[in-house]
Amino acid sequence: MADEPYLAASSTLRHGPALVVLTGPPGCGRSTLLQRIAAAVPGPVHAGGGLAMLATVPALALSRAVRARLPGDDVHLVAEAVRSRVRGGLLVLDDVQHCDPATVAALPHLATVCRVVVALRTPHRLPAGLHDALRQAATAWLPVPPLPAAESLALARRTAARLDEATLAAVAARAGGNPLAIIALARQAAAGKAPAGQDIDQIAYAIATALADLPRTARTALAALGLLGRPAPAGLLGPGAADLRAAGLIEAEPGGALYPVSAYVAETAAGLLDPAARAEMHQRLAQLTAPAEAARHLAAAGDAAGAYRQALAAADQSAAGERASLLLFACTLDTPVDLRVRLAAADALLVAGRPGEAATVLAAAGARPTGAAPPLALEVAVLHGEALLQAGDPHAAHDAVHGVPDTAAAAVVAARDRVLLLAALATTPMSALDLADKVAARHPEPLPGVAAAIAAVRAAHRVPGWDTDLAAAADPAGDPLITRWSAWLLVEHLAADGRLTESAQVALRAADAAGQALAYGWQTRFLAAAGWALALHGPAGDPDTVVRQAANLTDLTLPEQARAYATAATALIEADTGLLAAARARLKAAPRHPATGWVAREAAWLDGQPERGGPPDPGDGLLAGLHAITARWAAHDLGVPEISPIPTGLPGPARRTLTAWAVGSGFPAAADSWQPIALREQIRCLIAAGLTDPDRDHAVAALLRAEELADTAGLTVLAGRARRGLRQHRVHRDVRSRRSHGGLTQREQDVLRLVAAGEPTRRIAGQLGISSETVDTHIRASMRKLGARTRTEAAALAFATTSPTRGATSDNSEDGR
């Protein structure tokens, strides 16, 4: 039984990315089990862990593991930075109960790309949301069981061999299978101490008794380690460090810093101090540590005013997420907090992406906007409204700023109007347009935040010139938060209107700007959106570029929205080029999103299974139209009537297509309207024309055009649909001879050359630096162009003047794997 967690964890971690969580009470052997697992799992080990006193330092535990400073204010960037260093190794984190929120939040993301094993002491104080996310992401959640009776007895015997068997049995029974308690109780018994009663905490009692035998300086040093919650140099611990090493209670890191063999023993030593002694030690440690750590020691010592001053001093020396955490800490102390400090804390928290905490900090100020309110109170009110708005509570945001008078400072009025405008857009969109006009009149030369809000409202209502206004608000030279938000709105609105190439261009420019600022979350969102727009538009050149870029993104640690767009782009091209199994497998793990939802329905339709498309996801603009068009095709293939109303707010081509389905004519005109927007939808309209036009000549002409466009673009499945439509009109051609002289791309020739050399798909992918799926795409396209039945025949036809080398003639399979 005792080895079950070890075996389960080792087996799980051998099979690829996974998150294994070991849980148990103090002293149950979690840390020892972590070490055993790390030794058993192949690959390099990156070990770190949480520190009690530094539990709020962003990404500290992960930084210790990968030996690099990490940007704790961007969880996805933290996760990607860790993934890029861990790769095929093993990430080991001890004492997750002491880890900072950024570390715990990154673990679910790392679980999808890395092998991770962590230890979590119970009970713990992790926030419920973080604990639930960790539990949901865990591949295995393994409680560490008590030692069996035989192993408990053996451990007691190794600890105190001089004891008789009866005493050893009593020690093992009283310890309840807890290794730390067994060791402590055995040592206590060996020293001739009276056995503890059954009605007290055996572990704490045994540790307290054992520690009582240590010299006072050693107890003080161990208590200091417990209060520090991290390794410390010998000079900080004083003369007691030598006694602790002699007792085997501490060990040294490679750099010389000392750490307790059991963090729980050190914490227990600290807990044995009376309140006055504990406060005195915290005061001493505050004098010996850096300002950020000293502030927490002073707070623990009850010196709230001193802690406040130290926290502000440390914040002045810090940046980004660490500065936000220190200012937040200062605001939570039981001491008067200057309104300017609350404003600075809220501003830093907003920049770090923590609007909920920013709102809490400002709500505690108690300031309410009235005509007589001092200027600083009005600044608090408008920043509070901004925080509530970003936290997703537009009603509360409106209420927070509603009382700010027009007579306030210009910047305050502008901030108020921005919040009111965006709150109205979220709650009463129709009234927001009128309010935008009033705000624009009040601010002839609006500040960037107001200009961005006005542009957002006009974009939502598609007021003429909205795209120009939003593009101006997205200027990278402005405030990063405003410009990225505006750029994202511009990207999504352009895509919703069917302006896919423009959307991709804006997204790529914004991604470049975000990348230069190390804003990884934004950068990957923009890159994924660009890939999606290009995939949907239809490749202007080689589709492999889009596939490779989108597929590369899906291998990284991404925000959910970025992963959705990247997955949708890759799966759509895979499905269109005949790799339906790969598309389905990719979509199974995709986040729920209108784009992935539509591609899943489309892949089912392309696979001849329209009934498996499922209900449409809510979408907007172009995506809503695509969902409706696929539903029409599914109904047509199933032979059932489709009576759903045509959605509103669709781009012209989508509306024309659905109208054509409704009236049974007009597909050629709809196809023409798709030509500059989405090639595959142009082809589908031509196929629909071929299937519904009563004039045979017109129908055949439309199908031939659809076949030609699909063949040229490599849209294998749609080309097959067009050919099936032609057969219904009794049009049979020698497809093989017509394409035998078709030109191959350079990459297709490269792939076939390696096929002729007898190389399997995996080795071809490795030699050419592309994915196996892309190799298959090239082979299928080549077979289609050359009219070949197998990959070997395609290679032979492509290089008819040369003799295929070893193994080529023996491979008659479809993919040669």
Buried (B, 14 or more C-beta within 10 A) or exposed (E): EBEEBBEBBBBBBEEEBBBBBBBBBBBBBBBBBBBBBBEBBEBEBBBBBBBBBBBBBBBBBBBBBBEEEBBBBBBBBBBBBBBEBBEEBBBBBBBBBBBBBBBBBBBBBBBBBBBBBBBBBEEEEBEEEBBEBBEEBBBBBBBBBBBBEEBBBBBBBEBBEEBEEEBBBBBBBBBBBBBBBBBBBBBBBBEEBEBBEEEEEBBBBBBBBBBEEBBEBBBBBBBBBBBBBBBBEBEBBBEBBBBBBEBEBBEEEEEEEBBBBBBBBBBBBBBBBEEEEBBEBBBBBBEBBEBBBBBBBBBBBBBBEBBBBBBBBBBEEBEBBBBBBBBBBBBBBEBEBBBEBBBBBBBBBBBBBBBBBBBBBBBEBEBEBEEEBEEBBBBBBBBBBBBBBBBEBBEBBBBBBBBBBEEBEEEBBBBBBBBBBBBBBBEEEEEBBEBBEEBBEEBEEBBBBBBBBBBBBBBBEEBEEBBEBBBBBBBBEBBBBBBBBBBBBBBBBBBBBBBBBBBBBBBBBBBEBBBEEEBBBBBBBBBBBBBBBBBBBBBEEBBBEBBBBBBBBBEBBBBBBBBBBBBBBBBBBBBBBBBBEBBBEBBEEBBEBBBBBBBBBBBBBBBEEBEBBEEBBEBBBBBBBBBBBBBBBBBBEEEEEBEEEBBEBBBBBBBBBBBBBBEEBBBBBBBBBBBBBBBBBBBBBBBBBBBBBEEEEBBBBBBBBBBBBBBEBBBBBBBBBBBEBBEEBEBEEEBBEEBEEBEBBEBBBBBBBBBBBBBBBEBBBEBBEBBBBBBBBBBBBBBBBBBBEBBBBBBBBBBEEEEBEEBBBEBEEEBBE
